[in-house]
Amino acid sequence: MAILLKRAYSLAKTPLFWSISIFGNTALLLGALAFHNLEAGKNPSVNSFLDSLLWAVGVITTVGAGNIYPITTAGKVLSLFMMMGGALFLWAYMALFVGALMEPE
């Protein structure tokens, strides 16, 4: 267990980890904000920014609850870009974690 903590700590010190983390969280918040601006008032499922944030987290993490989905054309296009970007973000993040855990001593 100590070696895993040591590796996690060394991963947290790398600039690439922080760059991907900041980029991913910024993309998440900007996507939620864009979705809210595009869908609020037109989509009955979007009543607050929290609904838009829930949608963005579901799309980026590829979980998607399905209870909130875009109905405008611009919202659908945004969804496509968020899905593709989310997949790339998760692959990069997983590669960092697996690399840190599996690297030889």
All heavy atoms as an XYZ file, in Angstrom:
791
protein
N       0.826     -1.197      0.000
C       0.000      0.000      0.000
C       0.865      1.254      0.000
O       0.511      2.239     -0.630
C      -0.932     -0.038      1.216
C      -1.881      1.097      1.272
S      -3.044      0.978     -0.080
C      -4.203      2.168      0.357
N       1.987      1.202      0.688
C       2.866      2.369      0.766
C       3.420      2.731     -0.611
O       3.575      3.913     -0.926
C       4.005      2.110      1.746
N       3.700      1.719     -1.405
C       4.246      2.000     -2.738
C       3.196      2.669     -3.628
O       3.522      3.544     -4.442
C       4.816      0.727     -3.393
C       5.679      1.125     -4.582
C       3.742     -0.229     -3.823
C       6.693      0.088     -4.955
N       1.926      2.284     -3.472
C       0.869      2.928     -4.244
C       0.718      4.393     -3.849
O       0.522      5.256     -4.711
C      -0.450      2.193     -4.059
C      -0.543      0.804     -4.670
C      -1.890      0.176     -4.348
C      -0.314      0.845     -6.162
N       0.797      4.682     -2.578
C       0.723      6.066     -2.120
C       1.911      6.872     -2.627
O       1.757      8.029     -3.039
C       0.646      6.126     -0.599
C      -0.652      5.621      0.017
C      -0.560      5.605      1.533
C      -1.823      6.461     -0.444
N       3.083      6.263     -2.620
C       4.274      6.937     -3.119
C       4.134      7.256     -4.600
O       4.455      8.350     -5.055
C       5.497      6.047     -2.876
C       6.791      6.623     -3.371
C       7.931      5.653     -3.127
C       9.185      6.118     -3.837
N      10.256      5.146     -3.772
N       3.610      6.308     -5.357
C       3.431      6.518     -6.800
C       2.341      7.560     -7.077
O       2.469      8.366     -7.987
C       3.112      5.202     -7.490
C       4.307      4.286     -7.539
C       3.986      2.987     -8.196
N       5.184      2.147     -8.242
C       5.222      0.963     -8.799
N       4.139      0.454     -9.361
N       6.328      0.260     -8.803
N       1.271      7.525     -6.299
C       0.206      8.518     -6.465
C       0.729      9.913     -6.140
O       0.407     10.887     -6.830
C      -0.987      8.173     -5.583
N       1.548     10.015     -5.107
C       2.138     11.298     -4.733
C       3.070     11.806     -5.833
O       3.034     12.986     -6.189
C       2.897     11.162     -3.410
C       3.565     12.439     -2.983
C       2.815     13.510     -2.506
C       4.945     12.572     -3.051
C       3.424     14.682     -2.122
C       5.568     13.747     -2.663
C       4.809     14.798     -2.197
O       5.408     15.968     -1.822
N       3.865     10.922     -6.411
C       4.768     11.354     -7.474
C       3.978     11.744     -8.724
O       4.369     12.665     -9.443
C       5.803     10.270     -7.787
O       5.202      9.144     -8.375
N       2.862     11.073     -8.983
C       2.009     11.451    -10.109
C       1.418     12.839     -9.885
O       1.375     13.657    -10.803
C       0.884     10.435    -10.303
C      -0.166     10.771    -11.354
C       0.477     10.815    -12.746
C      -1.295      9.768    -11.317
N       0.992     13.111     -8.665
C       0.374     14.401     -8.353
C       1.366     15.556     -8.470
O       0.947     16.709     -8.560
C      -0.235     14.365     -6.959
N       2.633     15.272     -8.490
C       3.645     16.325     -8.617
C       4.000     16.642    -10.064
O       4.694     17.613    -10.317
C       4.929     15.939     -7.871
C       4.750     15.861     -6.371
C       6.041     15.689     -5.605
C       7.040     14.772     -6.214
N       8.226     14.537     -5.396
N       3.492     15.866    -11.015
C       3.876     16.082    -12.412
C       3.030     17.188    -13.051
O       1.825     17.275    -12.814
C       3.728     14.796    -13.250
O       2.353     14.416    -13.264
C       4.567     13.666    -12.689
N       3.653     18.017    -13.865
C       2.904     19.076    -14.548
C       1.852     18.534    -15.529
O       0.800     19.145    -15.697
C       3.979     19.854    -15.304
C       5.273     19.486    -14.677
C       5.091     18.130    -14.087
N       2.119     17.395    -16.142
C       1.162     16.827    -17.087
C      -0.142     16.448    -16.385
O      -1.235     16.685    -16.905
C       1.762     15.606    -17.794
C       0.897     14.959    -18.865
C       0.555     15.958    -19.967
C       1.593     13.750    -19.436
N      -0.036     15.886    -15.191
C      -1.223     15.540    -14.407
C      -2.067     16.780    -14.141
O      -3.277     16.780    -14.334
C      -0.809     14.870    -13.092
C      -1.949     14.657    -12.138
C      -2.816     13.596    -12.305
C      -2.163     15.527    -11.076
C      -3.868     13.390    -11.433
C      -3.211     15.336    -10.200
C      -4.064     14.264    -10.373
N      -1.417     17.847    -13.718
C      -2.149     19.079    -13.411
C      -2.691     19.731    -14.670
O      -3.792     20.292    -14.666
C      -1.277     20.044    -12.611
C      -1.126     19.549    -11.204
C      -0.033     18.972    -10.649
C      -2.147     19.529    -10.208
N      -0.304     18.590     -9.353
C      -1.599     18.934     -9.062
C      -3.471     19.955    -10.164
C      -2.317     18.758     -7.890
C      -4.191     19.786     -8.990
C      -3.609     19.184     -7.874
N      -1.954     19.652    -15.752
C      -2.434     20.227    -17.013
C      -3.699     19.524    -17.481
O      -4.683     20.170    -17.865
C      -1.370     20.112    -18.097
O      -0.232     20.841    -17.758
N      -3.680     18.204    -17.461
C      -4.858     17.445    -17.888
C      -6.019     17.665    -16.923
O      -7.169     17.812    -17.346
C      -4.524     15.948    -18.031
C      -3.587     15.745    -19.215
C      -5.790     15.116    -18.212
C      -3.099     14.332    -19.382
N      -5.736     17.731    -15.634
C      -6.796     17.957    -14.644
C      -7.447     19.323    -14.830
O      -8.676     19.440    -14.829
C      -6.232     17.854    -13.228
O      -5.765     16.565    -12.975
N      -6.637     20.341    -15.000
C      -7.178     21.690    -15.170
C      -7.931     21.799    -16.486
O      -9.036     22.355    -16.541
C      -6.049     22.734    -15.066
C      -5.543     22.794    -13.622
C      -6.520     24.108    -15.535
C      -4.259     23.586    -13.436
N      -7.363     21.253    -17.558
C      -8.036     21.288    -18.860
C      -9.376     20.550    -18.800
O     -10.390     21.044    -19.289
C      -7.149     20.672    -19.943
C      -7.842     20.546    -21.261
C      -8.022     21.653    -22.076
C      -8.338     19.324    -21.677
C      -8.686     21.537    -23.291
C      -8.996     19.194    -22.884
C      -9.175     20.309    -23.692
N      -9.380     19.377    -18.209
C     -10.606     18.582    -18.135
C     -11.697     19.255    -17.322
O     -12.862     19.291    -17.739
N     -11.336     19.804    -16.184
C     -12.339     20.471    -15.350
C     -12.827     21.764    -15.975
O     -14.006     22.110    -15.862
C     -11.784     20.715    -13.951
C     -11.692     19.431    -13.158
O     -12.627     18.647    -13.156
N     -10.574     19.202    -12.521
N     -11.941     22.476    -16.661
C     -12.354     23.686    -17.369
C     -13.308     23.336    -18.504
O     -14.337     24.000    -18.687
C     -11.125     24.445    -17.909
O     -10.266     24.767    -16.811
C     -11.527     25.704    -18.624
N     -12.981     22.297    -19.264
C     -13.864     21.853    -20.350
C     -15.219     21.422    -19.806
O     -16.263     21.708    -20.415
C     -13.212     20.715    -21.130
N     -15.223     20.767    -18.673
C     -16.465     20.338    -18.041
C     -17.336     21.534    -17.682
O     -18.523     21.590    -18.025
C     -16.157     19.513    -16.791
C     -17.348     19.116    -15.941
C     -18.058     17.940    -16.581
C     -16.902     18.775    -14.550
N     -16.754     22.518    -17.026
C     -17.526     23.690    -16.610
C     -17.972     24.538    -17.798
O     -19.110     25.009    -17.837
C     -16.713     24.530    -15.625
C     -16.516     23.889    -14.255
C     -15.578     24.721    -13.400
C     -17.848     23.697    -13.556
N     -17.091     24.721    -18.787
C     -17.475     25.486    -19.973
C     -18.552     24.768    -20.779
O     -19.465     25.402    -21.313
C     -16.251     25.770    -20.843
C     -15.250     26.776    -20.283
C     -14.044     26.902    -21.211
C     -15.896     28.127    -20.043
N     -18.452     23.446    -20.854
C     -19.481     22.669    -21.543
C     -20.831     22.776    -20.844
O     -21.864     22.915    -21.493
N     -20.814     22.718    -19.518
C     -22.059     22.856    -18.759
C     -22.647     24.251    -18.944
O     -23.868     24.401    -19.111
C     -21.807     22.580    -17.283
N     -21.793     25.262    -18.943
C     -22.257     26.635    -19.144
C     -22.841     26.815    -20.544
O     -23.912     27.406    -20.715
C     -21.101     27.609    -18.919
C     -21.429     29.084    -18.967
C     -22.401     29.453    -17.856
C     -20.164     29.905    -18.829
N     -22.156     26.283    -21.554
C     -22.660     26.375    -22.928
C     -23.990     25.626    -23.069
O     -24.935     26.135    -23.680
C     -21.626     25.813    -23.900
N     -24.064     24.435    -22.496
C     -25.299     23.654    -22.561
C     -26.441     24.414    -21.900
O     -27.553     24.465    -22.426
C     -25.093     22.295    -21.891
C     -26.277     21.379    -22.003
C     -26.520     20.688    -23.178
C     -27.144     21.201    -20.942
C     -27.612     19.833    -23.290
C     -28.234     20.354    -21.044
C     -28.470     19.668    -22.223
N     -26.154     25.017    -20.766
C     -27.185     25.768    -20.053
C     -27.677     26.953    -20.894
O     -28.880     27.195    -20.985
C     -26.658     26.246    -18.697
C     -27.712     26.834    -17.835
N     -28.670     26.060    -17.210
C     -27.994     28.113    -17.513
C     -29.489     26.848    -16.532
N     -29.096     28.100    -16.707
N     -26.735     27.665    -21.503
C     -27.129     28.805    -22.343
C     -27.906     28.369    -23.581
O     -28.792     29.095    -24.032
C     -25.892     29.608    -22.758
C     -25.340     30.424    -21.620
O     -26.066     30.823    -20.716
N     -24.047     30.671    -21.646
N     -27.573     27.213    -24.128
C     -28.258     26.736    -25.327
C     -29.621     26.114    -25.034
O     -30.535     26.207    -25.849
C     -27.383     25.706    -26.058
C     -26.094     26.219    -26.676
C     -25.228     25.052    -27.134
C     -26.403     27.161    -27.828
N     -29.757     25.457    -23.895
C     -30.949     24.653    -23.632
C     -31.934     25.257    -22.626
O     -33.118     24.932    -22.670
C     -30.529     23.263    -23.141
C     -29.743     22.456    -24.160
C     -30.590     21.904    -25.285
O     -31.758     21.541    -25.063
O     -30.081     21.842    -26.419
N     -31.464     26.102    -21.724
C     -32.359     26.659    -20.692
C     -33.460     27.482    -21.361
O     -33.205     28.277    -22.253
C     -31.574     27.507    -19.717
N     -34.674     27.253    -20.938
C     -35.815     27.946    -21.514
C     -36.419     27.220    -22.702
O     -37.579     27.456    -23.049
N     -35.665     26.363    -23.346
C     -36.164     25.590    -24.485
C     -36.366     24.129    -24.118
O     -37.212     23.446    -24.676
C     -35.180     25.687    -25.658
C     -34.982     27.097    -26.161
C     -33.902     27.137    -27.221
C     -33.602     28.561    -27.590
N     -32.328     29.037    -27.145
N     -35.544     23.651    -23.197
C     -35.567     22.250    -22.801
C     -36.220     22.145    -21.418
O     -35.700     22.689    -20.450
C     -34.129     21.719    -22.762
C     -34.050     20.224    -22.595
O     -34.955     19.602    -22.063
N     -32.952     19.650    -23.051
N     -37.331     21.448    -21.300
C     -37.999     21.347    -19.997
C     -37.180     20.587    -18.941
O     -37.463     20.702    -17.752
C     -39.306     20.620    -20.308
C     -39.105     19.969    -21.625
C     -38.054     20.741    -22.353
N     -36.175     19.848    -19.353
C     -35.343     19.106    -18.400
C     -34.269     19.979    -17.755
O     -33.671     19.580    -16.771
C     -34.650     17.938    -19.101
O     -35.592     17.050    -19.636
N     -34.011     21.149    -18.327
C     -32.951     22.023    -17.817
C     -33.599     23.175    -17.052
O     -34.065     24.148    -17.636
C     -32.066     22.552    -18.971
C     -30.979     23.451    -18.433
C     -31.468     21.398    -19.758
N     -33.603     23.040    -15.724
C     -34.218     24.050    -14.871
C     -33.206     24.885    -14.106
O     -33.554     25.931    -13.579
C     -35.173     23.382    -13.881
C     -36.281     22.645    -14.603
O     -36.907     23.193    -15.506
N     -36.506     21.398    -14.236
N     -31.963     24.401    -14.028
C     -30.928     25.134    -13.291
C     -29.560     24.761    -13.854
O     -29.434     23.834    -14.653
C     -30.981     24.777    -11.796
O     -30.604     23.428    -11.606
N     -28.543     25.504    -13.404
C     -27.185     25.192    -13.845
C     -26.771     23.813    -13.344
O     -25.994     23.120    -13.996
C     -26.194     26.251    -13.361
C     -24.794     25.986    -13.813
C     -24.429     26.177    -15.136
C     -23.839     25.511    -12.933
C     -23.137     25.913    -15.575
C     -22.545     25.246    -13.352
C     -22.201     25.449    -14.677
N     -27.295     23.399    -12.208
C     -26.982     22.069    -11.681
C     -27.435     20.970    -12.645
O     -26.742     19.972    -12.818
C     -27.609     21.888    -10.301
C     -27.261     20.612     -9.556
C     -25.755     20.517     -9.336
C     -27.982     20.557     -8.231
N     -28.567     21.169    -13.299
C     -29.016     20.207    -14.316
C     -28.011     20.141    -15.466
O     -27.699     19.059    -15.967
C     -30.388     20.602    -14.863
C     -31.494     20.461    -13.844
O     -31.365     19.620    -12.935
O     -32.490     21.196    -13.955
N     -27.522     21.301    -15.885
C     -26.536     21.342    -16.974
C     -25.219     20.707    -16.547
O     -24.570     20.022    -17.333
C     -26.302     22.789    -17.406
O     -27.503     23.347    -17.889
N     -24.820     20.925    -15.314
C     -23.596     20.307    -14.793
C     -23.751     18.794    -14.714
O     -22.827     18.046    -15.066
C     -23.246     20.900    -13.431
C     -21.917     20.501    -12.829
C     -20.754     20.909    -13.734
C     -21.748     21.134    -11.461
N     -24.906     18.341    -14.295
C     -25.182     16.899    -14.258
C     -25.076     16.304    -15.663
O     -24.469     15.243    -15.855
C     -26.575     16.645    -13.688
C     -27.062     15.197    -13.713
C     -26.231     14.343    -12.771
C     -28.525     15.128    -13.352
N     -25.630     16.989    -16.649
C     -25.529     16.532    -18.035
C     -24.072     16.465    -18.477
O     -23.645     15.470    -19.057
C     -26.323     17.467    -18.958
C     -26.038     17.216    -20.387
C     -26.637     16.282    -21.179
C     -25.054     17.861    -21.197
N     -26.088     16.326    -22.449
C     -25.116     17.289    -22.472
C     -24.136     18.869    -20.968
C     -24.286     17.696    -23.504
C     -23.311     19.281    -21.998
C     -23.391     18.687    -23.253
N     -23.300     17.518    -18.193
C     -21.903     17.582    -18.635
C     -21.069     16.467    -18.001
O     -20.263     15.826    -18.677
C     -21.301     18.945    -18.322
N     -21.250     16.222    -16.725
C     -20.503     15.146    -16.060
C     -20.883     13.797    -16.656
O     -20.021     12.960    -16.926
C     -20.745     15.170    -14.533
C     -20.191     13.920    -13.871
C     -20.129     16.410    -13.910
N     -22.154     13.591    -16.907
C     -22.603     12.328    -17.511
C     -22.049     12.114    -18.908
O     -21.655     11.013    -19.276
N     -21.973     13.181    -19.691
C     -21.465     13.069    -21.058
C     -19.955     12.856    -21.062
O     -19.445     11.988    -21.771
C     -21.855     14.322    -21.879
C     -21.097     14.378    -23.185
C     -23.346     14.327    -22.145
N     -19.231     13.627    -20.279
C     -17.764     13.512    -20.276
C     -17.308     12.170    -19.716
O     -16.364     11.576    -20.216
C     -17.117     14.689    -19.520
C     -17.135     15.909    -20.426
C     -15.695     14.374    -19.106
C     -16.430     17.112    -19.887
N     -17.976     11.678    -18.698
C     -17.565     10.405    -18.101
C     -18.146      9.206    -18.840
O     -17.895      8.071    -18.446
C     -17.980     10.322    -16.620
O     -19.401     10.438    -16.532
C     -17.315     11.389    -15.798
N     -18.889      9.440    -19.877
C     -19.534      8.426    -20.707
C     -20.582      7.607    -19.950
O     -20.973      6.544    -20.419
C     -18.524      7.465    -21.384
O     -17.909      6.641    -20.394
C     -17.482      8.216    -22.176
N     -21.027      8.093    -18.811
C     -22.053      7.391    -18.047
C     -23.427      7.753    -18.582
O     -24.212      6.888    -18.920
C     -21.947      7.727    -16.542
C     -23.109      7.164    -15.762
C     -20.636      7.222    -15.991
N     -23.708      9.033    -18.667
C     -24.967      9.535    -19.218
C     -26.199      8.930    -18.583
O     -26.459      7.753    -18.734
N     -26.945      9.716    -17.847
C     -28.137      9.218    -17.179
C     -29.311      9.094    -18.136
O     -30.163      8.244    -17.972
C     -28.500     10.135    -16.014
N     -29.366      9.937    -19.155
C     -30.444      9.866    -20.122
C     -31.663     10.685    -19.753
O     -32.555     10.860    -20.571
N     -31.728     11.195    -18.535
C     -32.883     11.998    -18.147
C     -32.762     13.443    -18.631
O     -33.753     14.144    -18.723
C     -33.097     11.957    -16.640
C     -31.878     12.420    -15.878
O     -30.774     12.475    -16.410
N     -32.062     12.752    -14.616
N     -31.542     13.876    -18.962
C     -31.322     15.207    -19.531
C     -30.587     15.008    -20.850
O     -29.534     14.380    -20.884
C     -30.485     16.093    -18.587
C     -31.195     16.265    -17.250
C     -30.211     17.446    -19.226
C     -30.366     16.967    -16.199
N     -31.171     15.518    -21.907
C     -30.554     15.395    -23.223
C     -30.898     16.647    -24.029
O     -31.908     17.299    -23.772
C     -31.022     14.120    -23.939
C     -32.512     13.971    -24.016
C     -33.227     14.508    -25.083
C     -33.212     13.320    -23.019
C     -34.602     14.388    -25.152
C     -34.580     13.189    -23.081
C     -35.275     13.727    -24.144
O     -36.629     13.608    -24.201
N     -30.059     16.978    -25.000
C     -30.298     18.202    -25.765
C     -31.465     18.053    -26.743
O     -31.701     16.975    -27.289
C     -28.987     18.412    -26.512
C     -28.408     17.055    -26.642
C     -28.825     16.313    -25.410
N     -32.168     19.155    -26.947
C     -33.249     19.149    -27.934
C     -32.974     20.159    -29.055
O     -33.579     20.060    -30.108
C     -34.628     19.405    -27.289
C     -34.671     20.755    -26.579
C     -34.993     18.287    -26.336
C     -36.059     21.164    -26.108
N     -32.061     21.099    -28.826
C     -31.722     22.063    -29.878
C     -30.597     21.494    -30.736
O     -29.822     20.645    -30.286
C     -31.272     23.404    -29.276
O     -30.064     23.212    -28.541
C     -32.336     23.988    -28.369
N     -30.497     21.983    -31.954
C     -29.432     21.523    -32.852
C     -28.063     21.883    -32.291
O     -27.150     21.058    -32.289
C     -29.613     22.141    -34.258
O     -30.893     21.757    -34.750
C     -28.534     21.667    -35.205
N     -27.925     23.097    -31.792
C     -26.635     23.517    -31.222
C     -26.279     22.669    -29.997
O     -25.120     22.314    -29.787
C     -26.676     24.994    -30.856
N     -27.264     22.321    -29.190
C     -27.024     21.466    -28.034
C     -26.578     20.075    -28.429
O     -25.722     19.467    -27.779
N     -27.143     19.571    -29.517
C     -26.745     18.250    -30.010
C     -25.317     18.261    -30.543
O     -24.549     17.321    -30.318
C     -27.726     17.763    -31.081
C     -29.098     17.452    -30.525
C     -30.079     17.099    -31.611
C     -31.467     16.883    -31.019
N     -32.461     16.564    -32.039
N     -24.942     19.322    -31.243
C     -23.568     19.449    -31.737
C     -22.597     19.558    -30.561
O     -21.546     18.916    -30.544
C     -23.440     20.658    -32.696
C     -21.986     20.940    -33.031
C     -24.240     20.412    -33.957
N     -22.957     20.356    -29.562
C     -22.138     20.461    -28.354
C     -21.974     19.088    -27.706
O     -20.877     18.726    -27.267
C     -22.762     21.443    -27.364
C     -22.077     21.560    -26.005
C     -20.663     22.141    -26.154
C     -22.910     22.405    -25.059
N     -23.043     18.311    -27.669
C     -22.971     16.965    -27.083
C     -21.959     16.093    -27.805
O     -21.192     15.361    -27.173
C     -24.338     16.281    -27.151
O     -25.234     16.881    -26.282
N     -21.956     16.163    -29.125
C     -21.000     15.367    -29.900
C     -19.558     15.730    -29.534
O     -18.728     14.842    -29.304
C     -21.220     15.576    -31.397
C     -22.509     15.009    -31.970
C     -22.693     15.458    -33.413
C     -22.502     13.507    -31.881
N     -19.274     17.026    -29.478
C     -17.915     17.450    -29.130
C     -17.554     17.094    -27.694
O     -16.422     16.705    -27.406
C     -17.731     18.944    -29.393
C     -17.583     19.271    -30.845
C     -18.601     19.908    -31.525
C     -16.431     18.924    -31.537
C     -18.475     20.199    -32.870
C     -16.297     19.209    -32.887
C     -17.317     19.850    -33.555
N     -18.521     17.211    -26.783
C     -18.260     16.853    -25.387
C     -18.004     15.346    -25.253
O     -17.154     14.925    -24.474
C     -19.439     17.264    -24.494
C     -19.634     18.751    -24.366
S     -18.492     19.528    -23.239
C     -19.103     18.940    -21.683
N     -18.716     14.533    -26.010
C     -18.514     13.081    -25.959
C     -17.122     12.708    -26.468
O     -16.418     11.911    -25.850
C     -19.574     12.362    -26.792
C     -20.936     12.362    -26.190
S     -22.099     11.593    -27.331
C     -23.622     12.282    -26.771
N     -16.740     13.283    -27.603
C     -15.418     12.974    -28.160
C     -14.305     13.501    -27.250
O     -13.329     12.794    -26.985
C     -15.288     13.567    -29.561
C     -16.157     12.872    -30.582
S     -15.959     13.486    -32.266
C     -16.683     15.099    -32.164
N     -14.465     14.710    -26.773
C     -13.461     15.281    -25.867
C     -13.385     14.526    -24.550
O     -12.305     14.324    -23.998
N     -14.526     14.099    -24.043
C     -14.547     13.343    -22.798
C     -13.827     12.016    -22.920
O     -13.100     11.600    -22.021
N     -14.022     11.352    -24.041
C     -13.333     10.078    -24.264
C     -11.824     10.284    -24.306
O     -11.069      9.546    -23.670
C     -13.820      9.426    -25.548
N     -11.387     11.296    -25.025
C      -9.943     11.580    -25.096
C      -9.388     11.956    -23.727
O      -8.297     11.528    -23.346
C      -9.672     12.696    -26.098
C      -9.939     12.358    -27.557
C      -9.779     13.590    -28.426
C      -9.011     11.255    -28.021
N     -10.134     12.760    -22.994
C      -9.711     13.172    -21.657
C      -9.573     11.956    -20.735
O      -8.570     11.810    -20.035
C     -10.718     14.172    -21.089
C     -10.560     14.439    -19.623
C      -9.477     15.163    -19.151
C     -11.491     13.971    -18.725
C      -9.329     15.403    -17.799
C     -11.357     14.210    -17.377
C     -10.274     14.934    -16.909
N     -10.555     11.086    -20.736
C     -10.498      9.909    -19.863
C      -9.372      8.964    -20.257
O      -8.706      8.392    -19.397
C     -11.838      9.172    -19.860
C     -12.953      9.861    -19.090
C     -14.251      9.089    -19.223
C     -12.591     10.017    -17.629
N      -9.134      8.784    -21.557
C      -8.035      7.927    -21.992
C      -6.698      8.483    -21.522
O      -5.842      7.740    -21.055
C      -8.018      7.771    -23.498
C      -9.181      7.025    -24.064
C     -10.029      6.171    -23.410
C      -9.635      7.073    -25.411
N     -10.978      5.697    -24.277
C     -10.764      6.223    -25.504
C      -9.212      7.747    -26.537
C     -11.449      6.036    -26.698
C      -9.897      7.553    -27.732
C     -11.007      6.705    -27.792
N      -6.512      9.785    -21.659
C      -5.253     10.403    -21.227
C      -5.082     10.270    -19.718
O      -3.988      9.963    -19.228
C      -5.221     11.875    -21.639
N      -6.153     10.485    -18.989
C      -6.098     10.393    -17.526
C      -5.785      8.961    -17.083
O      -4.962      8.743    -16.201
C      -7.444     10.854    -16.964
C      -7.342     11.738    -15.765
C      -6.600     12.906    -15.797
C      -7.993     11.424    -14.590
C      -6.518     13.726    -14.699
C      -7.922     12.240    -13.489
C      -7.183     13.383    -13.545
O      -7.095     14.200    -12.452
N      -6.455      8.007    -17.697
C      -6.204      6.607    -17.353
C      -4.780      6.197    -17.703
O      -4.143      5.449    -16.953
C      -7.196      5.687    -18.067
C      -8.563      5.678    -17.473
S      -8.517      5.100    -15.769
C      -9.421      6.395    -14.993
N      -4.269      6.670    -18.820
C      -2.888      6.357    -19.202
C      -1.914      6.880    -18.158
O      -0.943      6.196    -17.807
C      -2.567      6.941    -20.573
N      -2.166      8.069    -17.634
C      -1.300      8.610    -16.583
C      -1.350      7.742    -15.328
O      -0.311      7.421    -14.741
C      -1.725     10.030    -16.215
C      -1.241     11.145    -17.105
C      -1.816     12.475    -16.639
C       0.266     11.218    -17.105
N      -2.552      7.375    -14.909
C      -2.693      6.578    -13.694
C      -2.090      5.186    -13.851
O      -1.375      4.705    -12.972
C      -4.168      6.468    -13.275
C      -4.638      7.644    -12.487
C      -5.430      8.611    -13.073
C      -4.279      7.798    -11.170
C      -5.860      9.700    -12.360
C      -4.699      8.886    -10.429
C      -5.500      9.845    -11.023
N      -2.375      4.542    -14.957
C      -1.832      3.192    -15.172
C      -0.318      3.257    -15.283
O       0.392      2.409    -14.718
C      -2.464      2.547    -16.420
C      -1.741      1.277    -16.811
C      -3.941      2.269    -16.161
N       0.198      4.253    -15.981
C       1.653      4.411    -16.100
C       2.308      4.607    -14.746
O       3.368      4.046    -14.465
N       1.673      5.407    -13.884
C       2.238      5.656    -12.566
C       2.182      4.406    -11.682
O       3.100      4.128    -10.916
C       1.499      6.794    -11.878
N       1.111      3.646    -11.804
C       0.969      2.445    -10.968
C       1.829      1.277    -11.443
O       2.279      0.473    -10.646
C      -0.494      2.013    -10.914
C      -1.441      2.957    -10.195
C      -2.870      2.452    -10.304
C      -1.047      3.138     -8.740
N       2.065      1.195    -12.740
C       2.748      0.032    -13.284
C       4.226      0.253    -13.554
O       4.910     -0.699    -13.933
C       2.057     -0.410    -14.590
C       0.590     -0.744    -14.421
S       0.257     -1.994    -13.168
C       0.950     -3.411    -13.926
N       4.732      1.444    -13.376
C       6.149      1.681    -13.691
C       7.040      0.890    -12.759
O       6.753      0.753    -11.564
C       6.466      3.175    -13.661
C       6.597      3.775    -12.293
C       6.888      5.260    -12.344
O       6.513      5.901    -13.335
O       7.487      5.753    -11.398
N       8.107      0.340    -13.293
C       9.001     -0.453    -12.454
C       9.780      0.432    -11.474
O       9.969      1.627    -11.717
C       9.950     -1.119    -13.447
C       9.865     -0.302    -14.674
C       8.529      0.372    -14.683
N      10.189     -0.167    -10.407
C      10.966      0.565     -9.382
C      12.347      0.896     -9.877
O      13.007      0.211    -10.554
C      11.080     -0.256     -8.100
C       9.770     -0.286     -7.353
C       9.295      1.085     -6.891
O      10.082      1.858     -6.312
O       8.135      1.390     -7.146
